[in-house]
Amino acid sequence: MSVPSVGAAAPLGFLRNPRRAVFFGLLGAIVVLAFWIPDLLPWAHEYPHLWIAPIKDWVGGFMDWLVKEFDLGLFTFQEFTRGISWLMNWPLKLLNWSLWKGFEVNKSFVIPSVSWLGLSLTLVIAGYVLGGWRLAALNAACFAYIAFFDLWKSSMMTLASIGIAVPLGCGLGLAIGILAYRHRPVERVVTPMLDFMQTIPVFAYLVPILFLFGFSPVSAMVATIIYAMPPMVRATILGFKRVSPEIVEFGRMAGCSPRQLTWKVMIPAARPMLMVGVNQVIMLSLNAVIIASLIGAGGLGFDVLKSLRTLHVGDGLEAGAAIVFIAVVLDRMTQAFAAKPPPEHVESAKSFWRRHPYLIVALVLVIGTLVASFALPWLHILPRSATVTTGPWWDRQIEYITINFYDVLDAIKTFLYLYILNPFKNFLLGIPWSVVVAFLAIVGWRLGGW
């Protein structure tokens, strides 16, 4: 019995699918045309300058009209945005007063902010409640680093900004996601907008936000919200779609109104996916703190930016590590909250102390350390003499490497530029724009249809 030749039949079997055959045929045609287009069709090789749409001029003109001429009747559009900035500034001020600034009653008396020790112990208790001793120890180590490396004030400024941006981003994302889930046309409009928001660099938000909201920490919060909100919208849409139809039908049979169905049935059922969205909003908000410092945000982002400008690498590394530790703490706590089962039913006859023992302990620690800080100022914030820094050591290591390994580093840099980056750039620049557009269109057709 003869054995059929697998090698000869494999190419034919591979191209037997008409869609696949058309796909590879078009790709081959594009490769061939890439060599002939510069001579046959010069306009298809280099994009004609006259075809460039003046979008930047349109956007600039629209922003000028929006800021200088657009009138809503009782107030202008710029006054409207500055009013929003004024409203958002109040909760930010409240958090700043609470976390690091203190309340100035008069020139001679200032109520100090929350003690570093009280807040750290509160986060340790929260970590223990949500994730056990491991999470509690992680929280303790991260915030001990922040306190003893003299980064407490900057960290609290960052937490104050995050404390406003994250709830607003999550709330707006949840509302838009629910609206998109309920109305299919809204989802079709929102989806490409989310793609746009997630791919455009956050720097692109800064100029129009400065025009509308001014140079202030609130402008930085607005940029952070726009940058961090899209994952929450996507998580809401996906989470609601994954809710079992039986659960939704059970809620309707129980007589739930649309509002009750959303808040009492859909959101609890979609909680794991929603918490993923919350987690992503937190991470992206912390990712934006350095860029947001360019338009008025202080805190750790400004410390990193200042270190870059002054070439103090060690200080920048310490501030960057503090951002990482805050992100780790918030990430682990949100994950632990998402994985934690719903609380068991507690008898209402029990006292408040027995129902919420950890909350009472945390409040006692916060208030107790705050009151004690009047007599013991080190409880408010550690004095500089009690803090440590590794910045000068890191600076010396960088200086040593720069001086002693300059030739090696310069050779590596030159090799990467001359033989990898520059050739690859020239290769991409040599491809006709029409070929790139056709290639992406064909790949898009193959993956997702017309």
Helices and strands as residue ranges (DSSP letters): H 6-14, H 18-40, H 42-45, G 49-51, H 55-68, H 77-96, I 97-101, E 103-106, E 109-111, H 116-131, H 133-148, H 152-182, H 184-199, H 203-213, H 217-228, H 230-241, H 245-253, H 258-260, I 261-266, H 267-269, H 271-287, H 289-292, G 293-295, H 300-310, H 313-339, H 352-355, H 357-372, G 377-379, G 384-386, H 391-404, H 406-416, I 417-421, H 422-430, H 433-448
